[in-house]
Amino acid sequence: MTRAALLLCTLAAVLAATPARAVESWNSQCLAPLRQAKEDWTRLATPQARDAAAREIRLAEQSYRRGKDADCKARVERIQAMMR
């Protein structure tokens, strides 16, 4: 019983000391175009273009999750340019 209490106290202390992670912004300007790009990228003609678009989508999603909205927007613009 004492070990369990000690473990819980230790866990609480570690969680309290851990810095907060970036919170996803559901109001992001990047989210809607990113979702549309995820739906459209499979229509690209060549496998190389599809691979490049898939890579950019993955990186844009990572930027979005980290709260880097400007980077996400830039990547979405690159994806949209690939699809033209």
Secondary structure, 3 states (H helix, E strand, C coil): CHHHHHHHHHHHHHHHHCCCCCCCCCCCCCHHHHHHHHHHHHHCCCHHHHHHHHHHHHHHHHHHHCCCHHHHHHHHHHHHHHCC
